[in-house]
């Protein structure tokens, strides 16, 4: 079965959210390091 666009979106969303959380944590650590 070829993946449907909805399943691709559903699969892609947690990855983007994880990357966004990772970037937020990195900036937070940088702020703690600099300040």
Helices and strands as residue ranges (DSSP letters): H 5-34
